[in-house]
Amino acid sequence: MLPEYTLCASAFQHFNVELSKTLYEKLDIYAEFLVEYNKNVNLTAITEPEEILYKHFIDSILLAKYAEIPKNASLIDVGTGAGFPSVPLKLFRPDLNITLLDSLNKRITFLQILCEKLGIQAEFIHERAENAGKMAEYREKFDVSCARAVANMSVLSEMCIPFVKVGGIFTAMKGPNEDISKGNNAIQILGGKIENQFEYDISGEGRKIIIIKKISHTMTKYPRNSSQIKKKSL
């Protein structure tokens, strides 16, 4: 399914990341299963082997290059979809303890079968982020929350920061045109502070990773319910 190993290894090396034979074989299983499953359940518009390599796998794994993710960290992927970035990250960093959250059960089913095929452990949550973020078992329980999503920074922060322990990080993976400053107020209200930003290119497309440090507890009234969030951003 994926291009041959030497080509993939060279693509990874371009970003100063090593691709082992074992990781390549796992990613190849992932790509093949994703494309096959996608014929019946809409998971991704990206189905060409080279595009999957760059825009799904390398893009996901680069999070481990730019963000300082502690060893054995607990990581929640909010609105994970087809498992990006958390499943490639888990394959690259087996020490991570990943939790996959998505509001659609058909995606959770795909992820459960996928993780079994890949031989990796994960926790699965079928729930909306704004509901799960209020649950005691998930609220401020994670070292890292991450999201690769189109929602603006204000909305995304309200969905993701409540999951993070004080001292942990929220990592937002965004396109190049995102105006991060529009999320500053929300980030501050939710107990966060922008620590760093990184910009890079994937196949000629700009990418941006924003690292937000959790410096104080999130007030219990956040996250608000979906109608309140839609009505007025923080």
C-alpha positions in Angstrom: 0.0 0.0 0.0 2.6 2.6 1.1 5.5 3.4 -1.3 8.5 1.1 -0.8 10.5 1.3 2.5 13.5 3.2 1.1 11.3 6.0 -0.3 9.3 6.3 2.9 12.5 6.3 5.0 13.9 9.1 2.8 10.7 11.1 3.3 11.0 10.7 7.1 14.7 11.6 7.0 13.8 14.9 5.3 12.3 15.9 8.6 15.2 14.4 10.6 13.0 11.5 11.8 14.1 7.9 11.6 11.7 5.3 10.1 12.4 1.8 11.3 11.4 -1.3 9.4 9.0 -2.2 12.2 7.3 1.2 12.2 7.1 1.1 8.3 5.4 -2.3 8.5 2.8 -1.1 11.0 2.1 2.1 9.1 1.6 0.0 5.9 -1.0 -2.2 7.7 -2.7 1.0 8.9 -2.8 2.6 5.5 -4.2 -0.5 3.8 -6.9 -1.0 6.5 -7.8 2.7 6.4 -8.3 2.7 2.6 -10.3 -0.5 2.7 -12.5 0.6 5.6 -13.0 4.0 4.0 -14.9 2.4 1.1 -17.8 1.8 3.4 -17.3 4.4 6.2 -16.2 7.9 5.3 -13.1 8.4 7.4 -10.7 10.4 5.1 -10.6 12.2 1.8 -6.9 11.3 1.6 -6.5 7.8 0.1 -3.4 8.0 -2.2 -0.4 6.1 -0.7 2.0 9.1 -0.9 -0.6 11.5 0.5 -1.3 9.1 3.4 2.4 8.9 4.1 2.9 12.7 4.2 -0.4 14.2 5.2 -1.4 11.6 7.8 1.6 9.7 9.0 4.5 12.1 8.9 2.3 15.0 9.9 1.1 13.1 12.9 4.5 11.9 14.0 6.1 15.4 13.7 4.1 16.3 16.8 6.6 14.2 18.8 9.4 16.2 17.3 8.0 19.7 18.0 6.3 19.1 21.4 8.1 17.9 24.5 6.0 14.9 25.3 7.3 13.2 28.5 8.1 9.5 28.6 5.0 7.3 29.5 2.8 10.4 29.1 -1.0 10.1 29.0 -2.3 11.6 25.8 -5.9 12.3 24.7 -6.7 12.8 21.1 -9.8 15.0 20.9 -11.9 14.4 17.9 -9.5 11.8 16.7 -11.4 10.8 13.5 -9.4 8.0 11.8 -6.7 8.1 14.6 -4.6 11.1 13.7 -2.3 12.1 15.2 -2.5 9.7 18.2 -2.2 6.3 16.6 0.9 7.0 14.4 2.3 8.7 17.6 1.7 5.6 19.6 3.5 3.5 16.9 6.4 5.9 16.9 6.4 6.3 20.7 5.2 3.0 22.2 5.7 4.4 25.7 2.7 6.7 25.3 -0.7 5.9 26.9 -3.3 7.1 24.4 -7.0 7.8 24.7 -9.0 8.2 21.5 -12.1 10.4 21.8 -14.7 10.8 19.0 -18.4 11.7 18.9 -19.1 9.2 16.1 -19.4 5.5 17.2 -18.5 4.3 13.6 -15.1 5.9 14.0 -14.6 4.4 17.4 -15.4 0.9 16.0 -12.9 1.5 13.2 -10.3 2.5 15.8 -10.9 -0.5 18.0 -10.4 -2.9 15.1 -7.4 -0.9 13.9 -5.6 -1.0 17.3 -6.2 -4.7 17.5 -4.7 -5.2 14.1 -1.7 -3.1 15.1 -1.3 -4.8 18.4 -1.5 -1.6 20.5 -3.3 -0.7 23.6 -5.6 2.4 23.8 -8.7 3.6 25.6 -11.7 4.6 23.5 -14.3 7.3 24.4 -17.5 7.6 22.4 -18.5 11.1 23.5 -18.6 14.8 22.6 -15.5 16.6 23.9 -17.6 19.2 25.8 -19.3 16.4 27.7 -16.3 14.3 28.4 -14.3 17.3 29.6 -16.7 17.7 32.5 -16.5 14.0 33.6 -14.3 13.4 36.7 -12.5 10.4 35.1 -11.2 12.5 32.3 -11.1 16.1 33.5 -7.5 17.3 34.1 -6.2 13.7 34.0 -3.9 13.9 31.0 -0.3 15.1 30.4 -1.1 16.0 26.8 -4.2 16.7 24.8 -4.0 17.1 21.1 -6.3 17.9 18.2 -5.9 18.2 14.5 -9.0 20.1 13.7 -10.6 22.9 11.7 -12.3 24.6 14.7 -10.9 28.0 15.6 -8.4 28.3 18.5 -11.0 29.6 20.9 -13.4 26.7 20.4 -10.6 24.1 20.2 -9.1 25.4 23.4 -12.4 25.1 25.3 -12.7 21.5 24.0 -9.2 20.4 24.8 -7.6 22.4 27.7 -10.0 21.0 30.4 -8.6 17.5 29.8 -5.0 18.6 30.7 -3.4 18.4 34.1 -1.8 21.6 35.5 1.8 21.5 34.1 0.7 19.5 31.0 0.3 20.7 27.5 -2.4 21.1 24.8 -1.0 20.8 21.3 -3.1 22.2 18.4 -2.2 21.2 14.8 -3.5 23.9 12.5 -3.2 25.2 8.9 -1.0 28.2 8.1 -3.7 30.8 8.0 -5.0 30.4 11.5 -5.0 33.6 13.5 -3.8 32.3 16.8 -4.3 35.7 18.5 -8.1 35.2 18.4 -7.7 32.4 20.8 -5.6 34.2 23.4 -8.5 35.2 25.6 -10.0 31.7 25.7 -6.6 30.2 26.4 -6.1 32.5 29.4 -9.6 32.0 30.8 -9.1 28.2 30.6 -5.8 28.2 32.5 -3.4 28.1 29.6 -0.5 30.0 28.1 0.9 29.8 24.6 4.4 28.4 25.1 5.6 28.0 21.5 4.6 27.9 17.9 6.2 25.9 15.1 5.7 26.2 11.3 6.7 23.7 8.7 5.7 22.4 5.3 4.2 19.1 4.3 4.2 18.4 0.5 4.1 22.1 -0.1 1.3 22.8 2.3 1.9 24.9 5.4 1.4 23.5 8.9 1.4 25.1 12.3 1.7 23.5 15.8 0.8 25.6 18.8 2.0 24.4 22.2 -0.1 25.6 25.1 1.0 25.1 28.7 -1.6 24.5 31.4 -0.6 26.8 34.2 -3.7 26.8 36.4 -6.9 24.8 36.9 -9.8 25.3 34.4 -12.9 26.8 36.1 -15.6 24.2 36.6 -18.1 26.0 34.3 -15.9 25.1 31.3 -16.3 23.6 28.8 -19.8 25.0 28.2 -22.4 23.0 26.3 -22.2 23.0 22.5 -25.0 25.5 22.0 -23.3 28.0 24.3 -20.0 27.5 22.5 -21.6 28.0 19.1 -23.4 31.1 20.3 -20.4 32.9 21.7 -16.7 32.1 21.7 -14.7 32.9 24.7 
